Amino acid sequence: MKRAIIIDDEAPSRKLLVNLMKKYHLPIEVVGLAENGEEGLALIRKLHPDIVFLDVEMPGKNGLEVMEELQDAAQAHPLKIIVITAYDYFEYARTSLRLGAKDYLLKPIDYRQFIEMMQRVVGYNYTDHAAFNELLDYVDNNYAQSLSLESCANHVHVSPGYVTRLCKKYLGTSFKTWLNEMRIRKAIELLSDTELTIKEIAERVGYNNLNYFYRQFHAITGTTPKNYGAK
């Protein structure tokens, strides 16, 4: 069981994260809640959590300052930091990744985004369905390939219809929508810190059709890849 601390000045955000972890039976115990950076740092030093959910925009010491202080302190205990920020402050998310954050959540927090992010951070053995855990792992390791509902279903030896039902149950969406959201989030990670062109990034995350990549990117993020600093 992983131990987590949530540092966020908004009580509804703290409550939502706790409820999502309970709802999806994640192997995580929330051992502390803090509403500002100073309080959060004290909890981290006292409780030595495995995971920290850290809001960027807080009064007083903000999330980036907390991360810098943790770096200066040379924490011996391995710590996975997940940054929380609003779309308007996405530049902070990119900075946090450079400071060592493992991942980020964008406000308002969407449960599908949360599930996908937690899969990357804590792994895929969190559902009560072994075949679905295997499928999640397979897609994460092969998203750049030509994947389809049928090919993924064949990989885990179940029917496409069964995969569709599992995606609805555990992810709340369709297989195709989930795959596109995963690919676009992988693209955002590359766009935040890379010298690759947009075409090269599209190909790396599984899109051979650049126009389709642009359409999916805009549909999911509401903006274009160029707004993330790519060439």
Protein Blocks (a to p, Z undefined) as FASTA:
>chain_A
ZZdddddfbfklmmmmmmmmmmnopabdcfbdcfbfklmmmmmmmnopabdcddfbdghj
afklmmmmmmmnopabdcdddddddfklmmmmmmmmmnopabdcdddddfklmmmmmmmm
nojalbfbfklmmmmmmmmmmmmpccdfklmmmmnopafklmmmmmmmmnopafklmmmm
mmmmmmmmmmmoccbdfklmmmmnopablklmmmmmmmmnopafklnopZZ
